[in-house]
């Protein structure tokens, strides 16, 4: 249990802080993002954020274009962003569904984020992700 908490704190520290939108999705939907203890800010709006668990390398590579052998790790968070919430250019994160999960992965000066809808925790396998209707989109940010 102590190792899981320590791993969650380490992963959380990697993705914490302010990030500048870098991908097309990020620049057209969310704008910049900031992750802090117990909160995430998207387009100047703040939402509660709860760390759930660290993601294993194989789970990270199922969602993001990441080398499973590269010593990677990520983090899964629980949050609630209402479907009605509009961001840049009146875009939403998950269409008509509430955004309920956020997965992150940091490599160098880049933060990769995936948002998911649905009450159930996402399953992080290649097969499950490729068939998922809960994956709302992936976004890239930089420092």
Backbone as a chain_set.jsonl record, in Angstrom:
{"seq": "XXXXXXXXXXXXXXXXXXXXXXXXXXXXXXXXXXXXXXXXXXXXXXXXXXXXXXXXXXXXXXXXXXXXXXXXXXXXXXXXXXXXXXXXXXXXXXXXXXXXXXXXXXXXXXXXXXXXXXXXXXXXXXXXXXXXXXXXXXXXXXX", "coords": {"N": [[0.823, -1.184, 0.0], [1.899, 1.26, 0.822], [3.87, 1.598, -1.156], [2.267, 1.986, -3.426], [1.039, 4.432, -2.839], [3.313, 6.054, -2.689], [4.206, 5.807, -5.328], [2.054, 6.992, -6.663], [2.265, 9.62, -5.734], [4.758, 10.304, -6.828], [4.279, 10.093, -9.618], [2.281, 12.009, -9.827], [3.708, 14.32, -9.203], [5.302, 14.608, -11.469], [3.55, 15.411, -13.513], [2.498, 17.72, -12.556], [1.821, 21.262, -12.331], [1.977, 24.124, -14.585], [1.07, 23.923, -18.02], [1.547, 24.391, -21.501], [-0.603, 24.539, -24.264], [-0.037, 22.323, -26.955], [-0.662, 20.462, -29.002], [-2.923, 20.072, -31.839], [-5.533, 19.432, -30.957], [-5.369, 20.333, -28.285], [-4.821, 23.1, -28.595], [-7.123, 23.929, -29.89], [-9.268, 23.135, -28.321], [-8.914, 22.854, -25.388], [-7.002, 24.751, -24.598], [-4.382, 26.085, -22.531], [-3.266, 24.097, -19.692], [-3.35, 23.324, -16.201], [-2.111, 21.417, -13.583], [-2.669, 20.647, -10.308], [-2.397, 19.972, -6.769], [-5.095, 18.147, -6.043], [-6.66, 19.45, -7.958], [-7.508, 20.538, -11.295], [-6.908, 22.844, -13.862], [-8.48, 24.116, -16.656], [-8.611, 26.067, -19.448], [-8.907, 28.352, -17.816], [-10.794, 27.527, -15.969], [-11.516, 25.741, -13.016], [-11.402, 22.44, -11.728], [-12.227, 19.82, -9.385], [-9.871, 17.221, -8.648], [-8.91, 13.899, -8.366], [-6.322, 11.731, -7.558], [-6.078, 8.436, -8.737], [-4.613, 6.02, -9.429], [-1.246, 4.928, -10.252], [-0.238, 4.454, -13.663], [0.806, 1.607, -15.45], [3.673, 0.877, -17.58], [2.812, -0.597, -19.926], [0.12, 0.046, -19.953], [0.175, 2.816, -20.349], [1.332, 2.907, -22.905], [-0.746, 1.799, -24.354], [-2.59, 3.81, -24.625], [-1.238, 6.174, -25.342], [1.22, 7.219, -27.768], [3.733, 5.673, -26.986], [6.847, 4.217, -26.025], [6.849, 1.116, -24.703], [9.025, -0.042, -23.492], [10.507, 2.004, -22.517], [10.773, 2.8, -19.835], [8.563, 4.147, -18.841], [5.851, 5.85, -17.161], [2.592, 6.632, -15.928], [-0.386, 8.415, -14.895], [-3.595, 7.964, -13.473], [-6.537, 9.759, -13.077], [-9.504, 10.839, -11.339], [-12.224, 12.853, -12.193], [-14.725, 15.402, -12.706], [-16.201, 16.836, -15.273], [-18.734, 18.647, -16.501], [-20.853, 17.724, -19.265], [-22.028, 19.865, -20.54], [-20.192, 21.896, -20.321], [-18.387, 24.305, -22.009], [-15.459, 24.954, -23.869], [-12.643, 26.396, -25.471], [-13.565, 27.971, -28.517], [-16.166, 27.084, -28.238], [-16.1, 24.33, -27.861], [-16.441, 20.972, -26.546], [-15.222, 18.504, -24.179], [-15.965, 15.755, -24.158], [-18.146, 15.496, -25.875], [-21.546, 14.864, -25.599], [-21.336, 13.635, -23.181], [-20.388, 13.472, -19.707], [-17.104, 14.315, -18.655], [-15.067, 12.111, -17.021], [-12.71, 10.847, -16.319], [-9.143, 11.136, -16.358], [-6.13, 10.549, -17.908], [-2.619, 10.736, -17.606], [0.676, 11.325, -18.945], [4.073, 11.88, -18.861], [6.825, 12.93, -20.745], [10.025, 14.006, -21.055], [9.778, 17.361, -21.769], [7.112, 17.292, -22.307], [3.663, 16.841, -21.844], [1.256, 14.406, -22.045], [-2.193, 13.941, -22.356], [-5.172, 12.138, -21.804], [-8.643, 12.125, -22.068], [-11.574, 10.679, -20.649], [-14.933, 9.447, -20.792], [-17.756, 8.125, -18.93], [-18.863, 6.024, -16.221], [-17.425, 3.806, -15.376], [-14.099, 2.751, -14.642], [-11.561, 3.321, -17.025], [-10.285, 0.74, -19.197], [-7.047, -0.188, -19.728], [-5.804, -1.491, -22.138], [-4.482, -2.416, -25.353], [-6.449, -3.512, -27.053], [-8.886, -2.886, -25.705], [-8.776, -0.064, -25.637], [-8.715, 0.534, -28.375], [-11.278, -0.179, -29.107], [-12.822, 1.402, -27.558], [-15.497, 3.517, -26.63], [-15.458, 5.409, -24.824], [-13.134, 6.899, -24.74], [-12.343, 10.143, -25.117], [-10.538, 11.886, -26.279], [-7.094, 12.73, -27.064], [-4.485, 14.82, -25.903], [-1.793, 17.157, -26.182], [0.745, 18.867, -24.392], [3.199, 21.357, -23.484], [6.22, 22.545, -21.817]], "CA": [[0.0, 0.0, 0.0], [2.797, 2.403, 0.901], [4.498, 1.763, -2.461], [1.273, 2.546, -4.35], [0.895, 5.848, -2.496], [4.555, 6.713, -3.092], [4.186, 5.851, -6.789], [1.06, 7.985, -7.067], [2.828, 10.936, -5.449], [5.834, 10.545, -7.787], [3.662, 10.344, -10.924], [1.565, 13.275, -9.721], [4.69, 15.396, -9.227], [5.79, 14.767, -12.838], [2.603, 16.115, -14.378], [2.033, 18.92, -11.879], [2.255, 22.571, -12.796], [1.335, 24.733, -15.757], [1.47, 23.371, -19.304], [1.091, 25.174, -22.646], [-1.202, 23.711, -25.316], [0.909, 22.077, -28.034], [-1.276, 19.72, -30.11], [-4.089, 20.703, -32.462], [-6.657, 19.273, -30.029], [-5.188, 21.2, -27.118], [-4.935, 24.518, -28.95], [-8.467, 24.265, -30.361], [-10.316, 22.741, -27.377], [-8.676, 23.126, -23.962], [-6.037, 25.791, -24.27], [-3.387, 25.634, -21.562], [-3.77, 23.289, -18.582], [-2.513, 23.331, -14.997], [-2.467, 20.33, -12.669], [-2.197, 20.898, -8.953], [-2.87, 19.023, -5.767], [-6.538, 18.13, -5.889], [-7.384, 20.281, -8.921], [-6.991, 20.753, -12.645], [-7.456, 24.048, -14.481], [-8.549, 24.052, -18.11], [-9.19, 27.297, -19.984], [-9.169, 29.214, -16.66], [-11.827, 26.936, -15.119], [-10.884, 24.759, -12.133], [-12.225, 21.283, -11.353], [-11.594, 18.905, -8.433], [-9.128, 16.132, -9.282], [-8.479, 12.893, -7.383], [-5.45, 10.697, -8.116], [-6.603, 7.093, -8.52], [-3.5, 5.068, -9.375], [-0.253, 5.046, -11.322], [-0.419, 3.584, -14.82], [1.986, 0.817, -15.818], [4.152, 1.193, -18.935], [1.971, -1.197, -20.969], [-1.134, 0.801, -19.97], [0.481, 4.109, -20.97], [1.539, 2.713, -24.34], [-2.032, 1.471, -24.972], [-3.329, 5.055, -24.875], [-0.372, 7.179, -25.973], [2.275, 6.691, -28.631], [4.881, 5.625, -26.077], [7.604, 2.972, -26.043], [6.608, 0.359, -23.474], [10.317, -0.39, -22.897], [11.225, 3.242, -22.212], [10.722, 3.17, -18.428], [7.513, 5.153, -18.731], [4.751, 5.666, -16.205], [1.571, 7.656, -16.063], [-1.276, 8.555, -13.744], [-5.023, 8.007, -13.737], [-7.257, 10.643, -12.167], [-10.96, 10.935, -11.43], [-12.681, 14.23, -12.18], [-16.063, 15.53, -13.29], [-16.416, 18.033, -16.062], [-20.055, 18.455, -17.111], [-20.933, 17.703, -20.728], [-22.45, 21.187, -21.008], [-19.095, 22.853, -20.216], [-17.774, 24.675, -23.278], [-14.108, 25.493, -23.757], [-12.294, 27.253, -26.606], [-14.39, 27.854, -29.725], [-17.403, 26.403, -27.818], [-15.898, 22.886, -27.918], [-16.541, 20.182, -25.322], [-14.213, 17.441, -24.109], [-16.518, 14.425, -24.447], [-19.443, 15.596, -26.539], [-22.715, 14.928, -24.725], [-21.033, 12.853, -21.976], [-19.511, 14.091, -18.71], [-15.722, 13.833, -18.62], [-14.937, 11.568, -15.67], [-11.38, 10.275, -16.09], [-8.034, 11.772, -17.05], [-4.859, 9.823, -17.826], [-1.507, 11.593, -17.999], [1.976, 10.715, -19.19], [5.07, 12.923, -19.1], [8.111, 12.55, -21.309], [10.785, 15.23, -21.268], [9.01, 18.581, -21.494], [5.797, 17.104, -22.917], [2.599, 16.177, -21.098], [0.189, 13.822, -22.854], [-3.404, 13.775, -21.549], [-6.334, 11.519, -22.443], [-9.868, 12.279, -21.29], [-12.522, 9.593, -20.842], [-16.262, 9.551, -20.195], [-18.232, 6.856, -18.383], [-18.708, 5.783, -14.788], [-16.457, 2.737, -15.135], [-12.693, 3.067, -14.865], [-11.113, 2.841, -18.337], [-9.415, -0.425, -19.266], [-5.877, 0.257, -20.476], [-5.17, -2.474, -23.01], [-4.591, -1.976, -26.741], [-7.734, -3.944, -27.577], [-9.954, -2.116, -25.073], [-8.676, 1.337, -26.072], [-9.078, 0.638, -29.796], [-12.725, -0.355, -29.217], [-13.46, 2.247, -26.554], [-16.316, 4.675, -26.982], [-15.29, 6.331, -23.696], [-11.974, 7.77, -24.973], [-12.826, 11.379, -25.74], [-9.482, 12.486, -27.083], [-5.781, 12.884, -26.461], [-4.022, 16.195, -25.993], [-0.383, 17.32, -25.838], [1.122, 20.154, -23.805], [4.634, 21.495, -23.314], [6.7, 23.574, -20.885]], "C": [[0.874, 1.258, 0.0], [3.477, 2.664, -0.441], [3.533, 2.365, -3.474], [1.098, 4.033, -4.102], [2.139, 6.62, -2.925], [4.623, 6.844, -4.61], [3.212, 6.893, -7.3], [1.595, 9.389, -6.843], [3.92, 11.283, -6.457], [5.263, 10.872, -9.165], [2.953, 11.691, -10.924], [2.542, 14.448, -9.806], [5.201, 15.642, -10.643], [4.844, 15.598, -13.69], [2.094, 17.416, -13.767], [2.58, 20.194, -12.487], [1.508, 23.021, -14.025], [1.937, 24.177, -17.037], [0.824, 24.2, -20.423], [0.569, 24.231, -23.72], [-0.238, 23.571, -26.486], [0.281, 21.354, -29.235], [-2.455, 20.5, -30.674], [-5.298, 20.619, -31.544], [-6.551, 20.245, -28.861], [-5.366, 22.673, -27.469], [-6.341, 24.893, -29.397], [-9.573, 23.935, -29.361], [-10.045, 23.214, -25.95], [-7.874, 24.384, -23.695], [-5.033, 25.229, -23.281], [-4.061, 24.896, -20.413], [-2.813, 23.416, -17.4], [-3.035, 22.249, -14.063], [-1.841, 20.625, -11.321], [-2.747, 19.85, -8.006], [-4.384, 19.168, -5.606], [-7.327, 18.975, -6.872], [-6.697, 20.262, -10.286], [-7.68, 21.993, -13.195], [-7.337, 23.921, -15.994], [-9.26, 25.31, -18.583], [-9.697, 28.197, -18.845], [-10.315, 28.733, -15.768], [-11.185, 25.82, -14.313], [-11.885, 23.693, -11.713], [-11.482, 20.446, -10.322], [-10.989, 17.709, -9.178], [-8.647, 15.179, -8.203], [-7.562, 11.877, -8.051], [-6.003, 9.316, -7.754], [-5.476, 6.078, -8.4], [-2.49, 5.362, -10.467], [-0.6, 4.083, -12.458], [0.893, 2.885, -15.141], [2.412, 1.162, -17.237], [3.269, 0.628, -20.051], [0.627, -0.476, -21.063], [-0.937, 2.154, -20.654], [0.616, 3.939, -22.476], [0.253, 2.321, -25.059], [-2.806, 2.73, -25.356], [-2.504, 6.056, -25.679], [0.662, 6.494, -26.854], [3.576, 6.692, -27.833], [5.532, 4.254, -26.147], [7.468, 2.271, -24.699], [7.917, 0.005, -22.761], [11.114, 0.828, -22.46], [11.187, 3.673, -20.755], [9.666, 4.214, -18.137], [6.524, 4.83, -17.618], [3.768, 6.814, -16.417], [0.705, 7.674, -14.824], [-2.709, 8.608, -14.221], [-5.687, 8.847, -12.653], [-8.758, 10.505, -12.385], [-11.312, 12.415, -11.359], [-14.106, 14.257, -12.718], [-16.185, 16.89, -13.941], [-17.739, 17.818, -16.792], [-20.009, 18.519, -18.635], [-21.273, 19.08, -21.285], [-21.319, 22.223, -20.982], [-18.452, 23.078, -21.581], [-16.403, 25.286, -23.006], [-13.851, 26.383, -24.972], [-13.194, 26.955, -27.806], [-15.661, 27.034, -29.48], [-17.323, 24.882, -27.942], [-16.091, 22.253, -26.549], [-15.438, 19.129, -25.324], [-14.755, 16.098, -24.58], [-17.903, 14.49, -25.088], [-20.572, 15.746, -25.538], [-22.531, 14.132, -23.428], [-20.19, 13.686, -21.012], [-18.113, 13.495, -18.833], [-15.444, 13.385, -17.198], [-13.557, 11.004, -15.334], [-10.345, 11.046, -16.897], [-6.786, 10.935, -16.816], [-3.761, 10.758, -18.307], [-0.228, 10.783, -18.149], [2.939, 11.841, -19.546], [6.324, 12.298, -19.683], [8.864, 13.836, -21.648], [9.985, 16.443, -20.842], [7.608, 18.515, -22.089], [4.871, 16.339, -21.987], [1.561, 15.689, -22.089], [-0.991, 13.574, -21.92], [-4.475, 13.102, -22.397], [-7.519, 11.697, -21.507], [-10.841, 11.166, -21.665], [-13.853, 9.957, -20.205], [-16.596, 8.204, -19.559], [-17.944, 6.706, -16.906], [-17.613, 4.77, -14.482], [-15.043, 3.191, -15.468], [-12.273, 2.533, -16.235], [-10.214, 1.61, -18.199], [-8.276, -0.067, -20.211], [-5.15, -0.907, -21.133], [-5.342, -1.968, -24.433], [-5.966, -2.309, -27.306], [-8.87, -3.09, -27.015], [-9.942, -0.663, -25.538], [-9.112, 1.479, -27.532], [-10.583, 0.502, -30.017], [-13.513, 0.586, -28.311], [-14.303, 3.362, -27.175], [-16.194, 5.739, -25.889], [-14.093, 7.258, -23.861], [-12.429, 8.984, -25.751], [-11.797, 12.029, -26.634], [-8.185, 12.54, -26.329], [-5.261, 14.271, -26.809], [-2.555, 16.253, -25.593], [-0.118, 18.762, -25.398], [2.641, 20.178, -23.624], [4.944, 22.538, -22.251], [7.77, 24.383, -21.546]], "O": [[0.609, 2.205, -0.741], [3.648, 3.819, -0.831], [3.944, 3.179, -4.302], [1.017, 4.815, -5.049], [2.03, 7.721, -3.465], [5.052, 7.877, -5.124], [3.506, 7.601, -8.263], [1.396, 10.264, -7.686], [4.008, 12.428, -6.899], [5.709, 11.821, -9.811], [3.015, 12.43, -11.907], [2.229, 15.466, -10.423], [5.505, 16.784, -10.988], [5.291, 16.406, -14.504], [1.332, 18.139, -14.408], [3.659, 20.207, -13.08], [0.54, 22.395, -14.455], [3.149, 23.982, -17.136], [-0.313, 24.652, -20.291], [1.219, 23.239, -24.05], [0.317, 24.562, -26.962], [0.666, 21.617, -30.375], [-2.927, 21.463, -30.069], [-6.013, 21.605, -31.364], [-7.528, 20.899, -28.495], [-5.998, 23.415, -26.716], [-6.723, 26.059, -29.296], [-10.702, 24.399, -29.523], [-10.876, 23.909, -25.367], [-8.056, 25.02, -22.657], [-4.856, 24.013, -23.204], [-5.261, 25.041, -20.184], [-1.609, 23.593, -17.584], [-4.232, 22.168, -13.785], [-0.632, 20.827, -11.212], [-3.478, 18.948, -8.415], [-4.88, 20.175, -5.101], [-8.519, 19.206, -6.673], [-5.499, 20.009, -10.41], [-8.885, 22.174, -13.019], [-6.264, 23.66, -16.539], [-10.384, 25.587, -18.165], [-10.801, 28.735, -18.923], [-10.759, 29.475, -14.892], [-10.401, 25.038, -14.849], [-13.038, 23.98, -11.39], [-10.255, 20.359, -10.362], [-11.518, 17.252, -10.192], [-8.037, 15.61, -7.224], [-7.968, 11.224, -9.012], [-6.352, 9.063, -6.601], [-5.382, 5.36, -7.404], [-2.823, 5.968, -11.486], [-1.187, 3.026, -12.229], [1.96, 3.498, -15.106], [1.612, 1.681, -18.017], [3.007, 1.326, -21.031], [0.051, -0.395, -22.148], [-1.778, 2.586, -21.442], [0.076, 4.737, -23.242], [0.166, 2.496, -26.274], [-3.589, 2.714, -26.306], [-3.019, 6.706, -26.588], [0.938, 5.306, -26.685], [4.41, 7.585, -27.98], [4.847, 3.244, -26.31], [7.924, 2.782, -23.676], [7.915, -0.223, -21.552], [12.275, 0.701, -22.072], [11.537, 4.815, -20.455], [9.858, 5.073, -17.277], [6.388, 3.681, -17.198], [4.102, 7.834, -17.019], [1.02, 7.03, -13.823], [-3.011, 9.219, -15.246], [-5.429, 8.665, -11.463], [-9.219, 10.112, -13.457], [-10.75, 13.147, -10.545], [-14.628, 13.225, -13.14], [-16.261, 17.928, -13.285], [-17.853, 16.906, -17.612], [-19.226, 19.271, -19.215], [-20.848, 19.424, -22.388], [-21.46, 23.304, -21.553], [-18.019, 22.125, -22.229], [-16.215, 26.032, -22.045], [-14.767, 27.055, -25.447], [-13.535, 25.8, -28.061], [-16.17, 26.376, -30.387], [-18.344, 24.216, -28.109], [-15.926, 22.909, -25.52], [-14.798, 18.892, -26.348], [-14.082, 15.381, -25.32], [-18.737, 13.616, -24.852], [-20.554, 16.66, -24.714], [-23.481, 13.976, -22.662], [-19.376, 14.505, -21.439], [-17.964, 12.3, -19.088], [-15.565, 14.178, -16.264], [-13.278, 10.714, -14.171], [-10.635, 11.545, -17.984], [-6.425, 10.646, -15.676], [-3.935, 11.484, -19.286], [-0.072, 9.71, -17.565], [2.656, 12.657, -20.425], [6.822, 11.283, -19.195], [8.388, 14.652, -22.437], [9.561, 16.544, -19.691], [6.987, 19.546, -22.347], [5.251, 15.318, -21.414], [1.043, 16.472, -22.885], [-0.812, 13.056, -20.818], [-4.666, 13.45, -23.562], [-7.417, 11.452, -20.304], [-10.931, 10.76, -22.824], [-13.903, 10.68, -19.21], [-15.812, 7.259, -19.641], [-16.931, 7.186, -16.398], [-16.948, 4.861, -13.449], [-14.815, 3.914, -16.437], [-12.6, 1.395, -16.571], [-9.483, 1.462, -17.22], [-8.51, 0.312, -21.358], [-4.038, -1.265, -20.745], [-6.246, -1.177, -24.703], [-6.581, -1.473, -27.968], [-9.723, -2.621, -27.768], [-11.0, -0.094, -25.805], [-9.8, 2.437, -27.884], [-11.111, 1.01, -31.006], [-14.743, 0.559, -28.306], [-13.88, 4.046, -28.107], [-16.752, 6.829, -26.008], [-14.026, 8.295, -23.202], [-12.851, 8.875, -26.903], [-12.143, 12.654, -27.636], [-8.159, 12.413, -25.104], [-5.559, 14.817, -27.871], [-2.117, 15.474, -24.746], [-0.667, 19.721, -25.942], [3.286, 19.129, -23.614], [4.077, 23.306, -21.833], [8.312, 25.305, -20.937]]}, "num_chains": 1, "name": "protein.A"}
